[in-house]
Amino acid sequence: MATTTDGATAAPPAQTDPYALRAEDARPAPETFRGRLRFRANPWLTAALVLSSAAILFLGVYGVLDTLGLTPGS
């Protein structure tokens, strides 16, 4: 720590907060539906999540129906 001319200790220099919100970094909010959707997530990621969820649901339902013997050919 540095000392001042009157003998008091000075505070260390303030560091900038990397998480602080600054006006120059702000962007306007999207106004269209496409803009909002694009802001939320990558379209390829969204499509992959929807398809994988559908596949999981299908396999789960099929497994239950197969266990109950309600599938065609069982």
Number of C-alpha atoms within 10 A of each C-alpha: 8 10 10 9 7 6 8 9 11 10 9 8 7 6 6 7 7 6 6 7 9 7 7 6 6 8 7 5 9 12 8 9 9 10 11 12 13 12 12 10 10 10 12 9 10 12 11 11 12 12 12 11 12 12 12 12 12 12 12 12 12 14 14 13 14 14 11 10 11 12 12 7 6 9
